[in-house]
Amino acid sequence: MPRHQMSDAQFEATRDLILENTGRLVAEVGLRGLSMRVIGKSVSLTPAALYRYFPSKDELIWEYSRRAIGELNAALLAVKEHDSPPLEAIASALSVYARFALADTDRFRTVFMEHDPSGYMRAMESAEMTAPLTILREFVRAAMISGDLEAHLETEGDTALAHALWAAVHGAVVLHLTMAELGSGALFETIAHIERAFLPNRTSRATGSGTVSTSDALA
Amino acid sequence: MPRHQMSDAQFEATRDLILENTGRLVAEVGLRGLSMRVIGKSVSLTPAALYRYFPSKDELIWEYSRRAIGELNAALLAVKEHDSPPLEAIASALSVYARFALADTDRFRTVFMEHDPSGYMRAMESAEMTAPLTILREFVRAAMISGDLEAHLETEGDTALAHALWAAVHGAVVLHLTMAELGSGALFETIAHIERAFLPNRTSRATGSGTVSTSDALA
């Protein structure tokens, strides 16, 4: 049915439905196995009809990733608004990242773990894709200014240290997702150890998962 | 041609050739897209002929992974034989892992990064798959005994700390491989920061890549 016969709400609802199916489909067939035909079939659309909603598979994956990153970003901004001490904010950011991954593992795999030989991710606007890292860097900078970091870490640039922190929590998450038998259930324990290594001056170590609850941060 | 017409050497040479193609094929079509037909075609064998070499795709991937892990293990054992101070041995192990990844990124992706819904990895013998982690844990334990670790890290168990170290370096590697634009060229810089966080007492920080050269460790 041609576009002009649909209301905008119908159009958006179908787009949402297509995007909702995307993570599950990528989990089944992989990013390289995904095609407009496979996507269309999942919502009972011919490839020709699907093209009215997304002009290409890359555009679809791009929009899917943009929404995912937007949600992660919103959760990190919630941490920022909490105005916790800098080291707590960093710990909360690590926890938010892990909870974002666990909340929808298909989505996390699609956006952060799938092999992407065609490089659509690299084609995404860099500032949009790296917004979460930018927030983490702000927390690191605040910790540097407040003097809460260990002396040997304070000498690092905020970008380099934010990269290392992100790498550590990302590694914990992806090992948990790919090799659950090596660390099943121990994901947040591993993250707590990463926090102890990077944030030894942190006063509150009761939870190892920061001060912002999942419901706060991913609402 | 039936098996008995081939010499053992011919048989092994063909098996090696099939395994050599595997990483590249997985990079192209993904683990989920890989089939005995695709594998056979790459070495001009019919699926029926291929089954003489590997009874199933899972067996093939298993043997491929076993060889890869065996090579990583050999490189880590080379570090152990170097008999470096414990913190240097840990730093070298992290470096060896990163270099193992970079030496054959298709292989690293196949063994450590591909989504594996059918769970063949989990079916692998655990001791064989986790041997590299076991060596890292030995280095961590040695550092605990020697007293070289920071006090707040010494209180952790060796397994938990080895997991956190592995997670950190694994994350650095996989972020480098999936999102090169976020850290291109900076992989070893990120690892150096991870080392500073986990191993602040390490005396030699000149290289950030340990004392064992690539040629030593992956020879």
Chai-1 contact restraints between the chains, C-beta under 6 A:
chainA,res_idxA,chainB,res_idxB,connection_type,confidence,min_distance_angstrom,max_distance_angstrom,comment,restraint_id
A,V29,B,R32,contact,1.0,0.0,6.0,A-B,restraint_1
A,G30,B,G30,contact,1.0,0.0,6.0,A-B,restraint_2
A,G30,B,R32,contact,1.0,0.0,6.0,A-B,restraint_3
A,R32,B,G30,contact,1.0,0.0,6.0,A-B,restraint_4
A,R32,B,G33,contact,1.0,0.0,6.0,A-B,restraint_5
A,G33,B,R32,contact,1.0,0.0,6.0,A-B,restraint_6
A,G33,B,G33,contact,1.0,0.0,6.0,A-B,restraint_7
A,R109,B,H115,contact,1.0,0.0,6.0,A-B,restraint_8
A,H115,B,R109,contact,1.0,0.0,6.0,A-B,restraint_9
A,R122,B,E181,contact,1.0,0.0,6.0,A-B,restraint_10
A,H152,B,R196,contact,1.0,0.0,6.0,A-B,restraint_11
A,H152,B,P200,contact,1.0,0.0,6.0,A-B,restraint_12
A,E156,B,H193,contact,1.0,0.0,6.0,A-B,restraint_13
A,A160,B,H193,contact,1.0,0.0,6.0,A-B,restraint_14
A,H163,B,G183,contact,1.0,0.0,6.0,A-B,restraint_15
A,H163,B,T190,contact,1.0,0.0,6.0,A-B,restraint_16
A,A164,B,T190,contact,1.0,0.0,6.0,A-B,restraint_17
A,A164,B,H193,contact,1.0,0.0,6.0,A-B,restraint_18
A,A164,B,I194,contact,1.0,0.0,6.0,A-B,restraint_19
A,A167,B,G171,contact,1.0,0.0,6.0,A-B,restraint_20
A,A167,B,A172,contact,1.0,0.0,6.0,A-B,restraint_21
A,A167,B,L175,contact,1.0,0.0,6.0,A-B,restraint_22
A,A167,B,T190,contact,1.0,0.0,6.0,A-B,restraint_23
A,A168,B,A168,contact,1.0,0.0,6.0,A-B,restraint_24
A,A168,B,G171,contact,1.0,0.0,6.0,A-B,restraint_25
A,H170,B,G171,contact,1.0,0.0,6.0,A-B,restraint_26
A,H170,B,L175,contact,1.0,0.0,6.0,A-B,restraint_27
A,G171,B,A167,contact,1.0,0.0,6.0,A-B,restraint_28
A,G171,B,A168,contact,1.0,0.0,6.0,A-B,restraint_29
A,G171,B,H170,contact,1.0,0.0,6.0,A-B,restraint_30
A,G171,B,G171,contact,1.0,0.0,6.0,A-B,restraint_31
A,A172,B,A167,contact,1.0,0.0,6.0,A-B,restraint_32
A,V174,B,V174,contact,1.0,0.0,6.0,A-B,restraint_33
A,L175,B,A167,contact,1.0,0.0,6.0,A-B,restraint_34
A,L175,B,H170,contact,1.0,0.0,6.0,A-B,restraint_35
A,E181,B,R122,contact,1.0,0.0,6.0,A-B,restraint_36
A,G183,B,H163,contact,1.0,0.0,6.0,A-B,restraint_37
A,T190,B,H163,contact,1.0,0.0,6.0,A-B,restraint_38
A,T190,B,A164,contact,1.0,0.0,6.0,A-B,restraint_39
A,T190,B,A167,contact,1.0,0.0,6.0,A-B,restraint_40
A,H193,B,E156,contact,1.0,0.0,6.0,A-B,restraint_41
A,H193,B,A160,contact,1.0,0.0,6.0,A-B,restraint_42
A,H193,B,A164,contact,1.0,0.0,6.0,A-B,restraint_43
A,I194,B,A164,contact,1.0,0.0,6.0,A-B,restraint_44
A,R196,B,H152,contact,1.0,0.0,6.0,A-B,restraint_45
A,A197,B,A197,contact,1.0,0.0,6.0,A-B,restraint_46
A,A197,B,F198,contact,1.0,0.0,6.0,A-B,restraint_47
A,F198,B,A197,contact,1.0,0.0,6.0,A-B,restraint_48
A,P200,B,H152,contact,1.0,0.0,6.0,A-B,restraint_49
